[in-house]
């Protein structure tokens, strides 16, 4: 049996990219073990999609293509291990996700990365590497994060979360 956690975007891709390590649920999860992280068919909030689209205007000629490539809908994007489930608030539980790997089988999670008209050849090379990646780590991870400004994007998302009154952050 395959266990699947479906998340709205951008949370699914942020787990795949290594930015989000906790997933919050309203019920306790007894299961511990491997899971597939599946991107649902919707975004958590339209404002987040707008923030991400505006961010990628700097990196792609068509930022919407970049958003669709890095934040696909209705696809598995990663596999992970549910290590633990702990109470977070009175009515929320936090699943701790470890050993996160970008999904490459049966097909890459980010295949659209190859067709986006990126602005520089270095960005195109790193997009190709990300499309083929299994686990982002080391210099390649740092290069991808730097080239796509993913740390700055994380700050923008955290700013939006704070503006929504959320205690959480990425």
C-alpha positions in Angstrom: 0.0 0.0 0.0 1.3 3.5 -0.9 0.6 6.3 1.6 0.0 9.7 0.0 -0.2 13.1 1.5 -1.9 15.6 -0.8 -1.0 19.3 -0.2 -2.1 22.4 -1.9 0.6 24.4 -3.6 3.1 25.9 -2.8 3.4 23.6 0.2 4.0 20.4 -1.8 6.8 21.9 -3.9 8.3 23.7 -0.9 8.6 20.2 0.8 10.2 18.8 -2.4 12.7 21.7 -2.5 13.7 21.2 1.1 12.1 24.3 2.7 9.2 22.8 4.6 9.8 20.0 7.0 6.5 20.0 9.0 3.0 19.4 7.7 0.1 20.4 9.9 -3.1 18.3 10.2 -6.2 18.5 12.3 -6.0 14.9 13.3 -3.2 12.8 14.9 -1.4 10.5 12.4 -0.5 7.1 13.8 1.4 6.1 10.6 5.1 6.5 10.5 7.0 5.5 7.3 7.3 6.3 3.6 4.8 8.6 1.9 4.4 10.3 -1.4 3.9 14.1 -1.4 1.3 14.9 -4.0 0.5 18.4 -5.2 -3.3 18.9 -5.1 -5.3 20.6 -7.8 -5.4 24.0 -6.1 -3.3 26.6 -4.5 -3.5 27.3 -0.7 -4.2 31.0 -1.5 -4.2 33.0 -4.8 -2.0 35.6 -3.1 0.8 33.0 -2.7 0.6 32.2 -6.4 0.9 35.9 -7.2 3.9 36.3 -4.9 5.6 33.3 -6.6 4.7 34.4 -10.1 6.1 38.0 -9.5 9.3 36.4 -8.0 9.9 34.4 -11.1 9.6 37.4 -13.5 13.2 38.0 -12.7 14.3 34.5 -13.9 12.0 33.5 -16.8 10.6 35.3 -19.8 7.2 33.8 -19.0 6.9 33.6 -15.2 3.7 31.6 -15.4 5.5 28.8 -17.2 8.1 28.8 -14.4 5.4 28.7 -11.7 3.7 25.8 -13.5 7.1 24.0 -13.8 8.2 24.4 -10.2 4.8 24.3 -8.6 2.8 21.8 -10.7 -0.8 20.8 -9.8 -2.2 17.3 -9.5 1.2 15.5 -9.6 3.4 13.7 -7.1 6.4 15.9 -6.4 8.4 14.1 -3.7 8.7 11.1 -1.5 9.5 11.4 2.2 9.3 9.6 5.5 6.8 10.6 8.2 9.1 10.4 11.3 6.7 11.6 14.0 3.4 13.3 14.7 3.3 15.7 17.7 0.6 18.1 19.0 1.4 21.6 17.8 -1.6 23.6 19.1 -4.8 22.5 20.8 -6.3 21.3 17.5 -3.3 20.9 15.2 -0.7 18.2 14.9 2.6 18.5 13.1 3.9 15.7 10.9 7.7 15.7 10.9 8.9 14.9 7.3 12.5 13.6 6.7 14.5 12.0 3.9 12.7 14.1 1.3 13.5 13.3 -2.3 12.3 14.9 -5.4 10.1 12.5 -7.3 11.8 11.2 -10.5 9.8 8.0 -11.1 7.6 7.3 -12.9 8.3 10.7 -14.3 10.2 13.8 -13.0 8.2 16.1 -10.7 9.4 19.2 -12.4 9.5 18.2 -16.2 8.3 21.6 -17.3 11.6 23.1 -16.1 13.1 22.1 -19.5 10.6 24.0 -21.6 10.6 27.4 -19.8 12.4 30.1 -21.7 14.9 31.0 -18.9 16.7 34.3 -19.2 20.3 33.1 -18.8 22.2 30.0 -19.9 23.2 29.4 -16.2 19.6 29.5 -15.1 18.7 27.0 -18.0 21.5 24.6 -16.9 20.4 24.7 -13.2 16.7 24.2 -14.3 17.8 21.1 -16.2 19.7 19.9 -13.1 16.6 20.5 -11.0 14.4 18.6 -13.5 16.7 15.6 -13.2 17.5 15.9 -9.5 16.6 13.2 -7.0 17.9 15.0 -3.9 19.0 18.6 -3.7 22.2 18.7 -1.7 25.7 20.3 -1.6 26.9 22.7 -4.1 24.1 21.9 -6.6 21.4 22.7 -3.9 23.2 26.0 -3.1 23.5 26.9 -6.8 19.8 26.2 -7.4 18.7 28.2 -4.3 20.9 31.1 -5.3 20.1 31.1 -9.1 16.3 31.1 -8.5 16.4 33.3 -5.4 14.6 30.7 -3.4 15.8 32.0 -0.1 14.3 35.4 -1.0 11.2 33.7 -2.1 11.0 31.9 1.3 11.2 35.3 3.0 8.4 36.7 0.9 6.2 33.7 1.7 7.0 34.0 5.4 6.1 37.7 5.2 2.8 36.8 3.7 2.2 34.2 6.5 3.0 36.7 9.2 0.5 39.1 7.5 -2.1 36.4 7.8 -1.5 36.1 11.5 0.2 32.7 11.2 2.7 31.6 13.9 4.4 29.3 11.4 7.2 30.0 9.0 9.2 28.0 6.4 
